[in-house]
Amino acid sequence: MAKSEPVLFSISWNACIQCGVCVAICPQEKSFISHFDTIAVDRPCEIACMICENICPVSAIDHSPAPAFNYTFKPEQT
Amino acid sequence: MKADYDVVVVGSGPGGATTAKFASEAGLRVLLLDKRQELGAPVQCSGAVSRHALLENEVLISDEFIQEAIYGFSIYHSSGENIQTDYRLLKPEEYGNAEGRVPLGYVVDRRRFDRYLMTQAERHGVEVLLKAEALDMQIESGLAILKVRHFNEELNIRCSVVVAADGLQSQVGKWAGLQTHIKFTELASCLQFVTDGVEADGLLEIITGHKWAPGGYAWVFPKGHGYTEIGLGVICSMTPHNAQQHLDQFLKNSFMKERFKNAKILEVQGGGVPLSHPLRTQYANNLILVGDAARQVNPITGGGIHTALTAGRIAGKFLAQHLQNSSDFSAQSMSQYQDLWMAVNGKKMWELYEIKSSIFRMDNIEERDQALYKTMSEYFSPNSPFKKI
């Protein structure tokens, strides 16, 4: 379910099979990728559509509310 | 400003390596990049490809990458009813493993297959950098500047044209402002196990049915050395469960459960298969897209090796021909690649996409199951109205 507040994703690195599906489905316009070819885990996701969580074949993605100080984070505009 | 290369290809999968090989063979200076340390790994693909696809695209068939020879198909309805097409029985004078007979196709090891294609590219003069990740692309004075991190070193490489063959997770197209996003309803979430202890006999077995793989299908492919690959892909908008849960259900409760009861898992592999239409725009200034990056995947079968090899051949030959006669690398000039590709493969893929979409628009599950079973059976029948792509 889509959330109205930004979220911070976390990956169960043990469960992750590095299939890349989360990155492929991510609607972010700028790259939102970790160094291990998953969606980014070092910055909040403001879209918070949660489709990456839904599509993961092994449910390796979880999320928590983004820390308050990050709420104003805006992806760099091009 | 002088270019370092005519063409830089980002991603050394089947599409990228093939593009690089054909472009270099025709005399262009080509650099092929891949961010991985081992191509094809982690494996994200079942590895089925027709013999025709390899021959058509001048891939010499080698034991180096073949895991198993394939002689036909067995397509299942969700109930277990099936239609089998075994070319060893249909055309015994042509297909088989005896002297002078050939297989219909192969299951390849993507780690070895991708490395083999890269090797062939290198032997045709392509320079290759592994552990080289493209970070950004800019256009300056009509040339593309690709920022690349090679191990710990940052490089700025100038070239006439960049080929984005960076797969399903393609970023290069995004940088150029292309509409590359896949719909949630059109990206199959796939999981497969390479197993020991499950019999298979030279056929690609495809199990349709909402019950087993909503929005996609399950497969049982022979994988060489007596191993078998069992997997499935699902469309997550059609199920509350993930691919892993569906695969577990398929192994334990399907009509094949007796056959699977001694299955021992040797490898776990997953991937995404775009069951969408090809990108409407596969080019930009100084850029063309090839393979999964352009969503050049058969939307009925989910097969992407044949389509990537063919696109690579078209792209490589186009670039060679174009760059030797022109210094115009604008989007408009690059659009000729898409025209060539549309004529060979694209139109067919759009037709297949329409067929696939009409099936999955059906609300009634029984009717949809029947339609998918019928279409899949027809697709793989010897009298198929579909040209195989």
Interface residues (C-beta under 8 A of the other chain):
Chain A: I17 Q18 C19 G20 V21 V23 A24 I25 P27 E29 K30 S31 I33 D37 I51 N54 I55 C56 P57 V58 S59
Chain B: P42 Q44 G167 L168 Q169 Q171 K174 H181 I182 F184 L187 S189 C190 L191 C236 N242 A243 Q244 V268 Q269 G270 G271 G272 P274
